[in-house]
Amino acid sequence: MTGPAFQVALAFDADGACLRLVGALDLDGTAQLRTALGDCLALEADRIVLDLWDLRFCDCAGLNVVLEARAAADRIGIELRVEGALAQVARLFALTGVDQLFADPVPRLPPRTV
């Protein structure tokens, strides 16, 4: 994948952690995201928010990391929310049904017209 490199910015507050994902999340970025999510899960905060406002692309490898994190969070009782999925990322989440898994649903795109 060409374009902006994938980046994760991590911030903590009294309620939990926020991971801001920027750029394009493909196979090359999964290790970085997995590490950041693992750090958040280890803290056992009340919630983790994935801020996707600046994520312009996500493929199935990135989606799998998000799903793995959701399963891990469910096992230990942490809320994992997604906020701000736009364009391609929102479409991927909607087509795969992932948007239904999160407490704060991903905005749905209107149906495509041909």
N, C-alpha and C positions, 0 to 999 in steps of 0.2 A: 504494500500500500504506500503510495506516495502522498506527500502533503505534510501538514504539521505533525511533529512527533507527538506521541501520546504522553500525557503528563497527569499525575495525580497530586493534588494539593490536599493535605489533611489538616483539619482544624477540630479542636475539641471545645465543648462548652459544658455547662452543668448537666445537661440532659444526655449528652452522648457525643458522637463524632459526626463530622461531615466530610465526605470525600468529594472533592470537585474534580470531575473528569474533563480533560481538555484534549481536543484533537481527534485522532482516529484510533479507536480501540480495535486492534486486530491481534493475531497470534503474537506478534512482537511485543505488545503491551500487556499481555495477560500475566506475566510473572510479576510485573510492577504492581498491577492491581491486586493480584492474589496476596502479595506481601502486605500491602496497605490494609486490605480487608482483614487479614489475619491479625495484624496489630490491633485493629479496632475490636475484633471479636475477643481477643485475649483480655481486653480491658473490661469486658462484660458490662458495658454501659447500657442504659435503658433503650437507646435507639441509635441506629446508624442511618444517615441520610446520604444517598448517592445523588449528588447534584450534577445533572447531565445537561445543563443549559449550554455548555460550551463543547459538548461532545458532538462532532459532526458526522461520525461514522462508527458503526459497531458491526462486527461480523459474528458468526456463530461461535467462534472461540471466545470472544469477549462476553457474549450472551451466556455461555456456559459458566464462566467465572461468576457472573452475577447470580445465576441459578444455584451454583454451589454455595455461594455466600448466603443466599436466602435459606437454603436447607440447614446450613450450620447455625445461622441465627435462630431459626425455629427450634432447633434442638436445645439451645441453651437459653431460650426465652428472651431474645433481643428482637426488637422491631427493626426491620430493614425496609426503608422507604426509598422510593425513587421520585425525584422531582425534576421537571423541566426537560423531559425527552422531546426533542423536536425533529422534524423532517424524517430523515432516513431511520434514525434510532426509534422514533415513535412508531413508524411503520413496521419495523422489525418486531418490536414488542407487541404491537396489535396483531400482526399476522401469526405470531407464534402463541398468542394468548398470555404472554408474560405480564402484560399490563394488568391483568386480573389478579395477579399474585400479591400485589403491593397495596399497603394500607392507603397510600395516596396515589390513586390510579394515574397512569401516564395519560396525558391528553390524547384522545382518539383523533385520527385524521378523518376528514369527510370521505365518503366512498369515492372512488375514482370513476370518472365518466370517460367513455371511449368516444 
